[in-house]
């Protein structure tokens, strides 16, 4: 009886306090060249860890081995430095803000300048992550917006 009560209480707690719909492994639905595939793993604890594993075409000049970038964020809009899979630091920072249980915003910076902003949304059923991004060239010229869909794995 005690174990059943504990399981029921744990299940009720996850419903009452809301499961984090962002946590999980996501695969980019339609990568565009030179990207062959991209997987995003989001874990949480006191902070959220966003780990991107990207594979590029051989012609791109990027290593054929998956490239890994990891950001650790408190979802408070403060800059997070990207750590590469080899332990080095990437020249970009990302500031992620939780808007509500299904929405985040993010700003990527290079050299202290915002190079892209994104609106991130998890579908109501928790199966699809949609990312709308606006980016700009170092000259300041805006690029056409993009929308990516990531499927929960």
Backbone as a ProteinNet text record, in pm:
[ID]
protein_1_A
[PRIMARY]
XXXXXXXXXXXXXXXXXXXXXXXXXXXXXXXXXXXXXXXXXXXXXXXXXXXXXXXXXXXXXXXXXXXXXXXXXXXXXXXXXXXXXXXXXXXXXXXXXXXXXXXXXXXXXXXXXXXXXXXXXXXXXXXXXXXXXXXXXXXXXXXXXXXXXXXXX
[TERTIARY]
82.9	0	86.8	192.1	278	342.2	388.8	453.2	352.3	227.4	124.1	95.1	88.3	64	178.6	301.7	417.6	415.2	382.2	375.1	263.9	147.9	36.1	71.2	136.2	176.4	277.2	373	472.7	406.1	311.6	240.8	158.2	89.2	10.5	99.9	215.5	308.3	353.6	381.3	426.9	315.5	188.8	76.9	52.4	51.9	21.7	126.9	251.4	357.4	399.2	344.8	373.4	509.2	508.5	633.8	694.6	825.6	894.5	888.5	804.1	783.1	906.9	1001.2	1121.7	1222.7	1219.8	1317.5	1297.1	1405.6	1400.2	1501.2	1491.6	1580.3	1497.2	1547.1	1476.8	1565	1504	1578.5	1522.5	1612.4	1573.2	1508	1389.3	1308.8	1368.1	1409.5	1456.1	1581.6	1697.4	1820.3	1853.3	1910.6	1950.2	2101.6	2152	2296.4	2360.3	2477.1	2565.9	2536.1	2429.1	2393.9	2327.7	2376.7	2319.1	2215.9	2249.1	2155.9	2189.8	2089.9	2110.5	2017.1	2073.2	1997	2020.5	1914.1	1920	1870.7	1953.1	1910.8	1900.4	1783.8	1761.4	1739.1	1820.2	1804.9	1785.1	1729.4	1709.1	1740.7	1767	1794.6	1781.1	1886.6	1885.5	1895.5	1955.5	1965.6	1920.7	1914.4	1885.2	2013	2037.9	2153.8	2100.7	2145.1	2107.1	2230	2225.8	2339.6	2299.8	2367.7	2344.2	2451.8	2412.2	2507	2472.9	2566.1	2541.3	2640.6	2591.5	2676.7	2662.4	2777.9	2780.9	2828.7	2802.1	2851.7	3003.4	3068.2	3214.6	3260.1	3182.4	3219.8	3213.1	3153.4	3137	3267.2	3367.8	3492.9	3491.1	3377.4	3365.5	3393.7	3448.9	3479	3358.7	3380.9	3268.9	3215.6	3291.1	3243.6	3141.5	3045	2947.4	3015.2	2967.2	3014.9	2917.2	2970.6	2885.6	2905.2	2792.6	2793	2696	2735.8	2650.7	2638.1	2514.8	2486.5	2419.7	2455.3	2388.9	2322.5	2191.9	2117.3	2018.3	1997	1895	1763	1756.4	1637.5	1600.4	1701.9	1680.7	1724.2	1755.3	1795.3	1940.9	2017.7	2159.9	2240.7	2350.9	2436.7	2492.9	2494.2	2555	2659.2	2780.1	2887.8	2871.1	2901.9	2893.1	3021.8	3008.1	3121.2	3117.3	3229.3	3237.8	3262.2	3237.5	3256.6	3397.3	3496.4	3636.2	3675.8	3579.6	3607	3640	3664.6	3692.5	3565.6	3583.8	3468.1	3444	3317	3278.6	3272.3	3285.2	3284	3143.6	3045.6	2909.3	2857.3	2758.9	2687.8	2539.1	2462	2317.7	2248.8	2150.8	2069.2	1929.2	1884.4	1753.3	1664.1	1539.7	1442.6	1317.5	1270	1143.1	1031.3	940.5	824.5	710.5	685.3	587.3	622.7	533.8	564.3	589.3	540.8	556.4	637.2	686.1	754.8	883.4	988	1114.9	1149	1237.1	1300.6	1451.1	1524.6	1670.2	1734.5	1849.1	1929.6	2071.4	2124.3	2261.7	2347.8	2463.5	2555.1	2691	2754.1	2891.2	2966.6	3076.1	3152.4	3071	2973.8	2892.5	2774.8	2762.6	2653.7	2551.6	2424.1	2318.4	2316.5	2333.5	2333.2	2203.3	2128.8	1999.1	1911.7	1782.6	1685.4	1585.5	1538	1445.7	1329.9	1216.3	1100	1082.1	1076.3	1072	940.1	874.4	745.1	737.4	691.2	663.2	513.9	479.1	338.2	264.9	133.9	52.6	72.4	88.2	106.5	251.6	343.1	481.8	565	517.1	587.3	669.7	642.6	711.9	763.6	887.3	950.7	962	905.2	908.6	996.7	1092.1	1183.1	1177.4	1126.9	1125.1	1244.3	1329.3	1453.6	1466.7	1513.2	1553.5	1702	1777.3	1923.1	1969.7	2089.1	2148.6	2294.3	2341.4	2482.9	2564.6	2696.9	2781.2	2767.2	2726.3	2705.5	2578.8	2492.7	2367.1	2248.1	2271.4	2161.9	2083.1	1950	1862.7	1848.9	1848.6	1826.4	1679.6	1629.7	1491.3	1475.5	1360.8	1334.2	1324	1352.8	1343.7	1259	1201.4	1127.5	1180.3	1217	1263.4	1163.6	1147.1	1064.2	1153	1146	1222.3	1121.8	1144.1	1054.5	1113.3	1026	1070.3	1107.3	1219.7	1266.8	1231.3
-119.3	0	124.9	126.7	244.6	282.3	181.1	209.1	265.3	214.9	267.5	413.5	446.8	584.8	674.2	626.5	703.5	727.4	623.6	637.5	734.9	721.8	811.6	955.4	974.9	1108.9	1169	1087.4	1135.2	1173.8	1092.7	1123.6	1250.5	1264.3	1383.3	1506.4	1491.8	1604.1	1651.6	1559.9	1601.2	1670.3	1631.1	1698.2	1833.4	1834.3	1957.9	2064.8	2025	2123.4	2139	2057.8	2069.1	2012.2	1914.3	1859.3	1961.7	1964.3	2056	1998.3	2055.7	2003.5	2015.2	2101	2119.4	2006.6	1943.6	1840.7	1719.3	1672.6	1555.1	1565.4	1473	1470.8	1505.9	1600.1	1652.6	1636.5	1599.4	1585.9	1685.1	1759.9	1856.7	1784.4	1826.2	1756.7	1767	1884	1902	1988.8	1929.3	2010.1	2056.8	2176.6	2231.2	2227.8	2200.4	2194.9	2324.4	2316.2	2201.1	2106.8	2131.4	2047.5	1918.4	1804.8	1675.2	1634.1	1654.3	1622.2	1705.3	1721.8	1795	1737.5	1710.5	1659.3	1754.5	1787.4	1874.8	1796.6	1790.6	1725.7	1833.8	1841.2	1939	1862.1	1892.6	1834.3	1947.8	1915.7	2020.8	1970.3	2064	2045.4	2185.1	2234.6	2373.7	2467.6	2417.3	2491.4	2398.9	2453.1	2372.7	2359.6	2241.1	2215.8	2185.1	2263.1	2243.8	2193.4	2070	2009.9	1982.4	2050.9	2033.5	1941.5	1841	1755.5	1768.5	1829.2	1860.7	1787.9	1733.8	1667.9	1744.4	1774.6	1853.8	1769.1	1816.1	1748.8	1760.8	1665.4	1667.8	1792	1838.5	1955.1	2085.8	2084.5	2208.3	2257.1	2169.3	2207.2	2185.6	2145.6	2115.4	1966.8	1928.3	1787.5	1699.6	1582	1491	1428.9	1439.7	1391.1	1490.9	1443.4	1538.1	1647.6	1769.2	1884.9	1903.4	1917.9	1933	2071	2137.9	2264.3	2249.2	2301.1	2290.5	2426.8	2462.1	2583.6	2543.5	2611.1	2590.5	2723	2719.4	2842.7	2827.3	2936	2940.3	2991.6	3010	3061.7	3200.7	3277.7	3410.4	3524.8	3494.8	3598.8	3640.5	3575.8	3608.1	3524.7	3582.3	3514.1	3384	3283.6	3155.3	3128.8	3094.8	3065.9	2924.4	2906.6	2774.3	2698.1	2576.3	2487.1	2383.5	2363.2	2264.3	2126.4	2023.9	1886.3	1855.4	1928.8	1906.1	1986.1	2055.1	2132.4	2278.1	2314	2453.3	2536.4	2667.6	2755.6	2807.1	2806.5	2860.4	3012.6	3083.6	3230	3290	3211.7	3262.6	3247.2	3330.1	3320.6	3318.8	3259.1	3255.3	3291.9	3380.9	3419.9	3364.6	3278.2	3213.9	3261.6	3293	3339	3252.8	3205.9	3132.5	3236	3223.2	3310.5	3247.8	3119.5	3041.5	2893.5	2802.8	2659.8	2606.3	2675.8	2628.2	2721.8	2832.1	2930.5	2981.2	2988.5	3050.7	3152.6	3245.3	3329.8	3311.3	3335.8	3321.5	3427	3474.7	3567.8	3512.8	3497.4	3450.8	3571.7	3576.7	3689.2	3639	3718.3	3692.1	3822.1	3820.4	3943.2	4049.8	4009.5	4104.9	4160.7	4125.2	4174.2	4064	4098.3	4000.2	3968.4	3839.3	3795.6	3725.1	3675.4	3615.5	3615.6	3618.9	3605.8	3498.6	3424.2	3314.5	3313.9	3268.6	3239	3088.2	3024.4	2878.6	2837.4	2738.7	2692.8	2540.6	2480.4	2336.9	2320.4	2225.4	2199.8	2156.2	2171.6	2135.7	1989.9	1901.6	1759.6	1724.7	1823.5	1802.1	1724.7	1709.7	1627.6	1707	1837.4	1917.8	2046.9	2078.4	2203	2290.1	2409.7	2502	2620.4	2652.8	2764.2	2860.8	2981.8	3089.8	3179.9	3199.8	3274.6	3388.4	3501.5	3614.1	3633.5	3647.7	3661.4	3781.6	3826.7	3938.7	3909.3	3964.6	3953.6	4046.3	4026.4	4118.1	4264.2	4285.5	4421.7	4484.4	4402.3	4451.8	4421	4375	4343.7	4223.9	4239.1	4130.9	4024.8	3900	3787.5	3745.7	3674.7	3625.9	3536	3544.9	3461	3314.3	3227.9	3084.1	3020.2	2907.3	2827.7	2685.5	2632.6	2494.7	2416.3	2289.4	2197.7	2084.1	2056.1	1950.1	1850.4	1721.8	1617.4	1548.8	1527.2	1458	1314.4	1270	1133.7	1043.4
0	0	0	79.2	90.1	-42.1	-118.9	-246.4	-346.4	-344.2	-433.6	-403.1	-277	-236.7	-282.4	-268.3	-310.5	-461.6	-540.3	-686	-724.1	-661.5	-691.3	-656.2	-545	-501.7	-599.1	-643.9	-740.4	-871.4	-917.8	-1042.8	-1027.2	-916.6	-891.5	-884.8	-823.6	-814.1	-949.9	-1042.2	-1174.1	-1251.4	-1226.7	-1291.9	-1225.6	-1093.3	-1021.3	-1044.4	-1048	-1063.2	-1208.5	-1298.3	-1440.9	-1476.7	-1565.4	-1616	-1710.4	-1719	-1808.4	-1948.9	-2033.5	-2168.4	-2256.7	-2220.2	-2301.4	-2280.7	-2164	-2131.6	-2220.5	-2281.2	-2366.7	-2478.7	-2572.8	-2689	-2811.2	-2891.1	-3007.3	-3131.1	-3243.1	-3368.4	-3469.7	-3533.8	-3634.9	-3751.6	-3787.7	-3888.4	-4028.9	-4071.6	-4210	-4212.7	-4178.1	-4178.9	-4320.4	-4329.6	-4459	-4469.4	-4592.3	-4617.1	-4567.9	-4508.4	-4501	-4383.3	-4309.9	-4196.1	-4245.4	-4195.5	-4230.4	-4125.9	-3999.5	-3891.4	-3768.7	-3683.5	-3559.1	-3453.7	-3337.4	-3224	-3107.6	-3037.5	-2920.9	-2801.6	-2697.5	-2574.2	-2467.3	-2403.7	-2297	-2167.6	-2067.7	-1935.4	-1835.9	-1720.6	-1620.6	-1481.6	-1398.1	-1256.7	-1198.8	-1136.7	-1092.8	-1213.2	-1320.8	-1445.8	-1558.6	-1678.2	-1796.7	-1877.8	-1927.1	-2012.9	-2152.4	-2251.2	-2390.1	-2463.9	-2511.2	-2579.9	-2724.7	-2816.5	-2959.7	-3015.8	-3094	-3165.6	-3313.6	-3388.5	-3528.6	-3617.4	-3728.3	-3826.6	-3957.6	-4018.9	-4141.6	-4259.1	-4381	-4500.8	-4505.1	-4570.4	-4582.4	-4657.2	-4754.7	-4835.7	-4757.2	-4637.2	-4560.1	-4498.7	-4490.7	-4427	-4276.2	-4222.5	-4080.5	-4064	-3951.3	-3924.3	-3953.9	-4016.7	-4041	-3911.8	-3803.9	-3675.1	-3620.7	-3543	-3487.4	-3405.6	-3422.7	-3346.5	-3230.5	-3110.5	-2992.7	-2931.8	-2903.4	-2829.9	-2713.5	-2596.8	-2479.9	-2413.7	-2378.5	-2303.6	-2172.8	-2063.8	-1935.4	-1900.7	-1875.8	-1853	-1738.4	-1668.4	-1563.2	-1620.4	-1753.4	-1822	-1771.8	-1735.7	-1677.2	-1768.8	-1893.9	-1988	-1979.1	-1892.9	-1881.5	-1980.5	-2029	-2125.9	-2070.4	-2156.3	-2126	-2233.6	-2192.7	-2287	-2341.1	-2469.1	-2530.8	-2506.1	-2456	-2437.1	-2548.2	-2613.9	-2721.2	-2662.7	-2741.6	-2698	-2654.5	-2709.7	-2671.6	-2548	-2486.5	-2365.8	-2392.2	-2517.4	-2550.9	-2549.2	-2566.8	-2569.9	-2711.1	-2751.6	-2882.5	-2870.4	-2982.1	-2977	-2968.3	-2926.1	-2914.8	-2772.8	-2740.9	-2613.7	-2645.7	-2556.8	-2576.5	-2445.6	-2455.3	-2340.4	-2362.8	-2271.8	-2285.4	-2170.7	-2205.8	-2106.9	-2114.4	-1999.4	-1994.5	-1996.4	-2092.9	-2100.7	-2021.2	-2046.1	-1971	-1990.8	-1951.9	-1957.1	-2097.7	-2202	-2339	-2428.4	-2374	-2457.8	-2393	-2474.9	-2437.3	-2546.1	-2512.8	-2613.7	-2597	-2704.9	-2698.6	-2787.1	-2742.9	-2822	-2827.2	-2948.4	-2967.3	-2996.5	-2929.6	-2945.9	-2991.4	-3075.7	-3119.1	-3105	-3030	-3007.5	-2937.2	-2855.9	-2781.5	-2859.5	-2987.4	-3072.1	-3094.1	-3080	-3104.3	-3253.2	-3286.1	-3426	-3464.1	-3364.1	-3393.3	-3268.1	-3291.9	-3183.6	-3224.3	-3125.8	-3153.9	-3056	-3106.3	-3023.5	-3030.8	-2914.9	-2907.2	-2842.8	-2903.7	-2853.4	-2859.1	-2749.2	-2746	-2771.5	-2859.5	-2889.3	-2762.2	-2762.9	-2646.8	-2608	-2708.9	-2678.5	-2644	-2650.3	-2611.9	-2712.3	-2836.2	-2934.3	-3034.8	-3048.7	-3149	-3086.1	-3118.1	-3076.2	-3201	-3197	-3310.3	-3272.6	-3361.4	-3335.3	-3453	-3427.7	-3526.8	-3498.2	-3599.5	-3579.4	-3680	-3629.9	-3713.5	-3690.7	-3800.5	-3788.5	-3869.7	-3836.3	-3908.7	-3937.6	-4047.8	-4084.4	-3996.6	-3989	-3910.2	-3955.4	-4079.9	-4130	-4075.1	-4012.6	-3958.2	-4046.2	-4168.5	-4260	-4208.2	-4203.3	-4157.7	-4266.1	-4225.1	-4315.8	-4307.1	-4407.9	-4398.8	-4276.4	-4211.6	-4095	-4132.7	-4036.9	-4059.5	-3949.6	-3983.1	-3885.4	-3891.9	-3776	-3766	-3681.9	-3718.4	-3639.8	-3591.8	-3462.3	-3398.9	-3340.5	-3366.4	-3318.4	-3195.4	-3096.1	-2973.4	-3010.6	-2958.4	-2984.6	-2867.8
[MASK]
+++++++++++++++++++++++++++++++++++++++++++++++++++++++++++++++++++++++++++++++++++++++++++++++++++++++++++++++++++++++++++++++++++++++++++++++++++++++++

